[in-house]
Amino acid sequence: MELIIVISNFTYAILGALLTILFMVLGYKVLDWITPFDTSKQLGEGNVAVGLVVGAMFVGLGIAVGLVVGLGLN
């Protein structure tokens, strides 16, 4: 019975990680859509301000989805 719990928790964690990556990609696309400039181009040119905003967005989404996954494992 304990092996089933471990396998289900592992599956839930993998699905949560995939969901986190999906939300990060969607969040980046929304950020790129709402800004008046090309985010990828600005990152390629070394714009530190855009890099900080994108990094902060990824950290925020990672924390939020990570908490959901972590609480679901208990």
Sine and cosine of phi, psi and omega as CSV:
sin_phi,cos_phi,sin_psi,cos_psi,sin_omega,cos_omega
0.00,0.00,-0.58,0.82,-0.02,-1.00
-0.93,0.37,-0.54,0.84,0.02,-1.00
-0.91,0.42,-0.59,0.81,0.03,-1.00
-0.90,0.43,-0.64,0.77,0.02,-1.00
-0.91,0.41,-0.67,0.74,0.01,-1.00
-0.90,0.44,-0.70,0.71,-0.01,-1.00
-0.91,0.41,-0.67,0.75,0.00,-1.00
-0.93,0.37,-0.62,0.79,0.07,-1.00
-0.91,0.42,-0.65,0.76,0.03,-1.00
-0.90,0.43,-0.69,0.73,0.03,-1.00
-0.89,0.46,-0.68,0.74,0.03,-1.00
-0.89,0.45,-0.64,0.77,0.01,-1.00
-0.92,0.40,-0.65,0.76,0.03,-1.00
-0.91,0.41,-0.72,0.70,0.04,-1.00
-0.89,0.46,-0.60,0.80,0.06,-1.00
-0.91,0.42,-0.64,0.77,0.04,-1.00
-0.91,0.42,-0.66,0.75,0.04,-1.00
-0.90,0.43,-0.64,0.77,0.05,-1.00
-0.90,0.43,-0.62,0.78,0.05,-1.00
-0.88,0.47,-0.71,0.70,0.02,-1.00
-0.89,0.45,-0.66,0.75,0.04,-1.00
-0.87,0.49,-0.71,0.70,0.01,-1.00
-0.91,0.41,-0.56,0.83,0.04,-1.00
-0.92,0.39,-0.66,0.75,0.05,-1.00
-0.91,0.42,-0.71,0.71,0.04,-1.00
-0.89,0.45,-0.65,0.76,0.03,-1.00
-0.90,0.45,-0.64,0.77,0.04,-1.00
-0.91,0.42,-0.67,0.75,0.02,-1.00
-0.90,0.44,-0.65,0.76,0.03,-1.00
-0.92,0.40,-0.68,0.73,0.05,-1.00
-0.87,0.50,-0.68,0.73,0.02,-1.00
-0.91,0.42,-0.56,0.83,-0.02,-1.00
-0.96,0.29,-0.62,0.78,-0.09,-1.00
-1.00,0.08,-0.26,0.97,0.02,-1.00
-1.00,0.03,0.53,-0.85,-0.03,-1.00
-0.98,0.19,0.05,1.00,-0.02,-1.00
-0.81,-0.59,0.22,-0.97,0.02,-1.00
-0.99,0.13,0.94,-0.33,-0.08,-1.00
-0.88,0.47,-0.69,0.72,-0.01,-1.00
-0.88,0.47,-0.65,0.76,0.01,-1.00
-0.91,0.42,-0.68,0.73,0.00,-1.00
-0.90,0.43,-0.63,0.78,0.06,-1.00
-0.91,0.41,-0.63,0.78,0.03,-1.00
-0.91,0.42,-0.51,0.86,0.02,-1.00
-0.99,0.11,-0.05,1.00,0.07,-1.00
1.00,0.07,0.46,0.89,0.03,-1.00
-0.94,0.33,0.95,-0.33,-0.09,-1.00
-0.93,0.38,-0.60,0.80,-0.02,-1.00
-0.89,0.45,-0.69,0.72,0.03,-1.00
-0.91,0.41,-0.62,0.78,0.04,-1.00
-0.88,0.48,-0.65,0.76,0.04,-1.00
-0.91,0.41,-0.65,0.76,0.02,-1.00
-0.91,0.42,-0.72,0.69,0.00,-1.00
-0.90,0.43,-0.67,0.74,0.03,-1.00
-0.89,0.45,-0.67,0.74,0.02,-1.00
-0.91,0.42,-0.61,0.79,0.03,-1.00
-0.90,0.44,-0.69,0.72,0.01,-1.00
-0.90,0.43,-0.65,0.76,0.02,-1.00
-0.90,0.43,-0.70,0.71,0.01,-1.00
-0.88,0.47,-0.72,0.70,0.03,-1.00
-0.91,0.42,-0.63,0.77,0.00,-1.00
-0.89,0.45,-0.67,0.75,0.02,-1.00
-0.91,0.41,-0.72,0.69,-0.05,-1.00
-0.88,0.47,-0.78,0.63,-0.03,-1.00
-0.95,0.33,-0.56,0.83,0.04,-1.00
-0.89,0.45,-0.61,0.79,0.06,-1.00
-0.91,0.41,-0.64,0.77,0.03,-1.00
-0.89,0.46,-0.71,0.70,0.00,-1.00
-0.91,0.41,-0.70,0.71,-0.02,-1.00
-0.89,0.46,-0.66,0.75,0.02,-1.00
-0.94,0.33,-0.48,0.88,0.03,-1.00
-0.95,0.31,-0.37,0.93,-0.01,-1.00
-0.98,0.22,-0.30,0.95,-0.05,-1.00
-0.99,0.10,0.00,0.00,0.00,0.00
